[in-house]
Amino acid sequence: MTSAPTNALPEWKRFRFPQSLYKYGALLGALAFVWWSLEVLRIDAERLPGLLQRIGSVLANRYWPPEWSHVVKPDFVDAVIDTFQMSYVATVVGLLVAIPLAWFASFNMTPSRRFLYPVCRLVVMSCRSVHEMIWTIVLVAIVGFGMLPGTLAMTLFCIGFGGKLMAEAIEAIRKGPVEAIRATGAGHLQTFVFAVLPQVRVAWAGIAIYTWDVVFRASTVVGFFGAGGMGHYLRESVQRVESRQVAAIILTIVGIVIVAELFSAWVRARIARAVA
C-alpha cells in the first residue's frame, strides 16, 4: 500500500481578482510614472531618432583618428603604472580593514550586537554611501593633489564595497560548524577562524578579485579630479580641447579595463575549479 506524497507541487492557477487588479494596476502605474518623468525632465523624444547619426558625425570629425603617439609617451606609461599601483594598494589596505569590519557588522557572528554591530555597520554604510569621485574631491581639497588622495578615496570605497559583500557572505553561512566549535568552549576569535573562515574563504576570494576590478576601473578616472594617474592626462587633453588625444586616452583606458576584466574572470574561474 503506497502513501500519497506529502510534498505535492502547488497547482498552477491564473491570476484572479483582486490579484489581477493589483498586477495590472502596478504595471499601469509604472508606465504612468515613466510618462510623467519624461514630461518633467522635458525630454524631447523627436531628437532621439537622429541621435546615433549625430554621435557618429562628431566622433568621425573631431575624435578620429586617435593620436596614439600621445599614449606611448614615457610620462603616460608611468601614469598607467601609477594607476595599477593605486588600485592595488587601495584594494589590499581596504580589504584588510574590511575583514574585521565585516565580521563585526554581520548580525549572526558579531561579538556585540549592541555596540560593535551598529557602529561597524555605520562605518561600512558611510564609506559605501559616498561615491568614490566625491571622496576624491574632498580628499584633494584636504591633502592636495597627487596619488595620495586617490589612494585614500579608493581605500574608503573598498571598505564600503568589500565590507558589505563580506558581511553578507558571513550572514549566509551554515550554523552547524559554528555551534560545534562553540560547544568546545572556543571564544569569538577561535569561532571566527575555525568555523566562519572555512565557509567564506572562497566567496571572499571572489569578492576580493571583483573589488580590485571595480577599483581599477574607478582609478582610471579619479585623476580627472586631481588624484593622478591616467585621469590626469585625460583632464589636460579635455581642457586643451585635444579631441584626438582624448580619443586615444579613452580607448587606452577601455583596452586596459578589458584586459583587467579578462584577468579577474580567469582568476575567479581558477578559484572555482580549485574548490570544485
Secondary structure, DSSP 8 states (H G I E B T S, - for coil): -----SS---------TTHHHHHHHHHHHHHHHHHHHHHHHT--GGGSTTHHHHHHHHIIIII-S--GGGTTSHHHHHHHHHHHHHHHHHHHHHHHHHHHHHHHT-TTT-S-TTTHHHHHHHHHHHHHHS-HHHHHHHHHHHH-SSHHHHHHHHHHHHHHHHHHHHHHHHHTS-HHHHHHHHHTT--HHHHIIIIIHHHHHHHHHHHHHHHHHHHHHHHTTGGGGTS-SHHHHHHHHHHTT-HHHHHHHHHHHHHHHHHHHHHHHHHHHHHHHHH-
